[in-house]
Amino acid sequence: MAEKTNSNMLFANFNQDFSCISVGTKKGYSITNCDPFGRVYTKNDGARGIVEMLFCTSLIALVGAADQPSSSPRKLQIVNTKVSRGRL
């Protein structure tokens, strides 16, 4: 019998220079630094199916993974994590 898993992770990927990992979940997304290992940024603002980081900058491309308009899979968002208002 197959084991049932309850994973919230929808996406995981390294950035271009493999210095960070971006993770999309059913609740939001996070960016984790590889060396030294540690979480750099987290935001719980809806399901994220794609989370891509531009090298080691504060720019992140997000695509939703839910039915809500704010996290629609048809909507691309470019976010600057260093700016308090967030979206460009």
C-alpha positions in Angstrom: 0.0 0.0 0.0 1.3 3.4 -0.9 2.2 5.8 1.9 0.1 9.0 2.0 2.0 12.2 2.3 0.8 15.7 3.2 3.3 18.0 1.6 2.8 21.8 1.4 5.7 22.3 -1.0 4.7 23.1 -4.5 8.0 24.3 -6.0 11.7 24.4 -5.1 14.6 25.6 -7.2 18.2 27.1 -6.9 18.9 30.5 -8.3 21.4 30.9 -11.2 24.6 30.8 -9.1 23.3 28.1 -6.6 23.7 30.4 -3.6 20.0 30.4 -2.6 16.9 28.1 -2.8 13.5 29.4 -3.5 10.5 27.4 -2.2 6.8 27.8 -3.1 4.2 26.4 -0.7 0.5 26.2 -0.4 0.7 29.2 2.0 3.4 31.4 0.4 7.1 31.3 -0.4 10.5 31.5 1.2 14.1 32.2 0.2 16.9 30.3 1.9 20.6 31.1 1.7 22.9 28.1 1.1 26.2 29.3 2.7 25.8 30.1 5.5 22.6 28.2 5.6 19.6 30.2 6.8 16.2 31.5 5.8 16.5 35.0 4.3 12.9 35.9 3.5 9.4 34.4 4.1 6.0 35.6 3.1 2.7 33.8 3.6 0.4 35.5 1.0 -1.2 32.6 -0.9 -0.1 29.5 -2.8 2.9 29.9 -5.1 3.5 27.4 -7.9 6.7 29.1 -9.2 9.2 31.1 -7.3 12.3 32.2 -9.2 15.1 34.4 -7.8 17.3 36.6 -10.0 20.9 35.5 -9.0 21.5 36.8 -5.5 19.4 39.9 -5.7 16.2 41.0 -4.0 14.1 40.4 -7.2 11.8 37.5 -7.2 9.3 36.3 -9.9 6.2 34.7 -8.5 3.4 32.7 -10.1 0.4 31.7 -8.0 -1.1 28.3 -7.6 -4.6 28.9 -6.3 -8.1 30.1 -7.3 -7.9 33.4 -5.5 -7.1 36.4 -7.8 -4.1 37.4 -5.7 -2.4 34.0 -6.3 -3.8 33.1 -9.8 -1.6 30.8 -12.0 -2.3 33.3 -14.8 -0.6 36.2 -13.0 3.1 36.9 -12.9 4.4 39.1 -10.1 7.8 40.7 -9.8 8.6 41.4 -6.2 11.5 43.4 -4.7 12.0 42.0 -1.2 14.0 45.0 -0.1 11.1 47.5 -0.7 8.4 47.6 1.9 5.5 47.9 -0.6 6.8 44.8 -2.5 5.4 44.6 -6.0 6.8 46.5 -8.9 
